[in-house]
Amino acid sequence: MNNFYVIQVTGGSSTIGHHVAERRRRQVLDWLGLPCADLPLGSDELLKAYHAAMRLGEAHHQRTGKRCPALLTPELIGLEKTRVAILDPKGRETRRFWVGKSTGWMPVHLSLPRINTRGGFPVDLDPGDQVRIVRRQRI
């Protein structure tokens, strides 16, 4: 048995891990203040519930303009448009980037090589990583 779901999207398909789908479903329902039933991991029932939660989240955003913060990196909240250095647990710098934020109802923080870059990669911090501010963008 696979540990992921294959999801059809425009132009092809994508995958999402069973645990990731369950965590995101719970995060969205929590954000909406709705109850979350326990479902068998990897089941078709869970996949349907995941899709239903995502539709509810998007509909809530359409009505209210609110964005679900569940996928934002806690250490980077409020540091958008800031250049940061990431330090490993031993204090060694591993990388630098400008902090951006994606659009849509469930944004993620983005690692941007330049402040005027139009796209980037989702930020992925390892346990114990530290964030050091290098420079803030003038507004």
Sequence and secondary structure as in RCSB ss.txt:
>XXXX:A:sequence
MNNFYVIQVTGGSSTIGHHVAERRRRQVLDWLGLPCADLPLGSDELLKAYHAAMRLGEAHHQRTGKRCPALLTPE
LIGLEKTRVAILDPKGRETRRFWVGKSTGWMPVHLSLPRINTRGGFPVDLDPGDQVRIVRRQRI
>XXXX:A:secstr
  SEEEEEETTEEEEEEHHHHHHHHHHHHHHHT       TT HHHHHHHHHHHHHHHHHHHHH     TTS GG
GTT TTEEEEEE TTS EEEEEEEEE  SSS  EEEESSTT S  EE    TT EEEEEEE   
